[in-house]
Structures are given as structure tokens and as C-alpha cells.
Amino acid sequence: MRRKKKKPNEKVTIKIPGAVYNKIAEIIEGTGFSSVTEFIVFVMRTIASSGKIKGEDKLTEEEIRKVKERLRRLGYI
């Protein structure tokens, strides 16, 4: 099924389980993220900007290092 493209500034709704929403809300407490939505948009932009969302693509050592550093700065590790 082909999806209709959205306009760049058009907002859409994405549904996630309440338990996932609550967990993300806990994780982002005390970080620079002001909302769960802001965090999810950040994560999705980060993933989409790589242009790779295929199972066969593996992260390079440099990409892994960058992800770990980003998580460290956010206080997750």
C-alpha cells in the first residue's frame, strides 16, 4: 500500500503504547528534552537522517561510538 506524502510542516499522530510513553517520560526527566514528543522527534530525525533503516545495515564502529557518547551525555549510560 502506498502512503500519501505529508507536507513538511504538516503534523501527524503516531500511536504508541502508554507504557512506552511513560517509560520515555521517566527517561527524559532532567534532560534537555521538554516532552516525550520532542524526544521521539529527535530520535526519528536521527534515524531518518542516516538514510539507513534496513536490517542488513550494521552500524560502523564510529557510529556506535557516537551513539554511546550521545547516550552518555544524556545520562543514560
C-alpha atoms as a printed R data frame, in Angstrom:
   type eleno elety resid chain resno      x      y      z
1  ATOM     1    CA   MET     A     1  0.000  0.000  0.000
2  ATOM     2    CA   ARG     A     2  1.381  3.375 -0.963
3  ATOM     3    CA   ARG     A     3  1.257  6.169  1.601
4  ATOM     4    CA   LYS     A     4  0.349  9.736  0.748
5  ATOM     5    CA   LYS     A     5  3.282 12.098  1.332
6  ATOM     6    CA   LYS     A     6  2.748 14.698  4.015
7  ATOM     7    CA   LYS     A     7  3.709 18.349  3.676
8  ATOM     8    CA   PRO     A     8  6.972 19.164  5.538
9  ATOM     9    CA   ASN     A     9  5.212 21.328  8.140
10 ATOM    10    CA   GLU     A    10  2.137 19.096  8.469
11 ATOM    11    CA   LYS     A    11  1.754 17.332 11.839
12 ATOM    12    CA   VAL     A    12  0.624 13.718 12.139
13 ATOM    13    CA   THR     A    13 -0.324 11.499 15.056
14 ATOM    14    CA   ILE     A    14  1.650  8.385 15.910
15 ATOM    15    CA   LYS     A    15  0.229  5.991 18.488
16 ATOM    16    CA   ILE     A    16  2.496  4.229 20.976
17 ATOM    17    CA   PRO     A    17  1.589  2.089 23.980
18 ATOM    18    CA   GLY     A    18  1.029  4.043 27.194
19 ATOM    19    CA   ALA     A    19  3.704  2.003 28.968
20 ATOM    20    CA   VAL     A    20  6.286  3.072 26.361
21 ATOM    21    CA   TYR     A    21  5.204  6.703 26.669
22 ATOM    22    CA   ASN     A    22  5.511  6.562 30.464
23 ATOM    23    CA   LYS     A    23  8.942  4.924 30.303
24 ATOM    24    CA   ILE     A    24 10.217  7.591 27.893
25 ATOM    25    CA   ALA     A    25  8.805 10.295 30.188
26 ATOM    26    CA   GLU     A    26 10.835  8.813 33.067
27 ATOM    27    CA   ILE     A    27 13.978  8.535 30.944
28 ATOM    28    CA   ILE     A    28 13.920 12.155 29.782
29 ATOM    29    CA   GLU     A    29 13.410 13.669 33.244
30 ATOM    30    CA   GLY     A    30 16.290 16.024 33.954
31 ATOM    31    CA   THR     A    31 17.497 16.051 30.347
32 ATOM    32    CA   GLY     A    32 17.173 18.874 27.843
33 ATOM    33    CA   PHE     A    33 14.023 17.345 26.357
34 ATOM    34    CA   SER     A    34 10.873 19.225 27.306
35 ATOM    35    CA   SER     A    35  8.445 16.483 26.251
36 ATOM    36    CA   VAL     A    36  8.135 12.900 25.091
37 ATOM    37    CA   THR     A    37  7.177 14.199 21.650
38 ATOM    38    CA   GLU     A    38 10.347 16.280 21.416
39 ATOM    39    CA   PHE     A    39 12.438 13.212 22.327
40 ATOM    40    CA   ILE     A    40 10.665 10.950 19.829
41 ATOM    41    CA   VAL     A    41 11.078 13.528 17.040
42 ATOM    42    CA   PHE     A    42 14.803 13.787 17.897
43 ATOM    43    CA   VAL     A    43 15.231 10.004 17.733
44 ATOM    44    CA   MET     A    44 13.280  9.668 14.490
45 ATOM    45    CA   ARG     A    45 15.203 12.525 12.825
46 ATOM    46    CA   THR     A    46 18.481 10.935 13.910
47 ATOM    47    CA   ILE     A    47 17.495  7.593 12.412
48 ATOM    48    CA   ALA     A    48 15.974  9.086  9.253
49 ATOM    49    CA   SER     A    49 18.988 11.330  8.604
50 ATOM    50    CA   SER     A    50 21.222  8.281  8.178
51 ATOM    51    CA   GLY     A    51 19.075  7.081  5.298
52 ATOM    52    CA   LYS     A    52 19.541  3.528  6.582
53 ATOM    53    CA   ILE     A    53 16.755  1.577  8.214
54 ATOM    54    CA   LYS     A    54 17.423 -1.845  6.766
55 ATOM    55    CA   GLY     A    55 18.053 -4.970  8.803
56 ATOM    56    CA   GLU     A    56 21.183 -5.821  6.865
57 ATOM    57    CA   ASP     A    57 22.872 -2.479  7.544
58 ATOM    58    CA   LYS     A    58 25.127 -2.544 10.565
59 ATOM    59    CA   LEU     A    59 26.464  0.422 12.461
60 ATOM    60    CA   THR     A    60 30.109  1.252 11.951
61 ATOM    61    CA   GLU     A    61 32.429  1.464 14.940
62 ATOM    62    CA   GLU     A    62 32.354  5.262 14.609
63 ATOM    63    CA   GLU     A    63 28.528  5.312 14.599
64 ATOM    64    CA   ILE     A    64 28.453  3.099 17.693
65 ATOM    65    CA   ARG     A    65 30.935  5.416 19.432
66 ATOM    66    CA   LYS     A    66 28.807  8.467 18.575
67 ATOM    67    CA   VAL     A    67 25.597  6.834 19.819
68 ATOM    68    CA   LYS     A    68 27.263  5.802 23.077
69 ATOM    69    CA   GLU     A    69 28.665  9.295 23.566
70 ATOM    70    CA   ARG     A    70 25.245 10.857 22.918
71 ATOM    71    CA   LEU     A    71 23.604  8.479 25.396
72 ATOM    72    CA   ARG     A    72 26.336  9.236 27.956
73 ATOM    73    CA   ARG     A    73 25.789 12.993 27.598
74 ATOM    74    CA   LEU     A    74 22.060 12.488 28.084
75 ATOM    75    CA   GLY     A    75 22.766 10.486 31.255
76 ATOM    76    CA   TYR     A    76 21.525  7.109 30.044
77 ATOM    77    CA   ILE     A    77 24.886  5.360 30.452
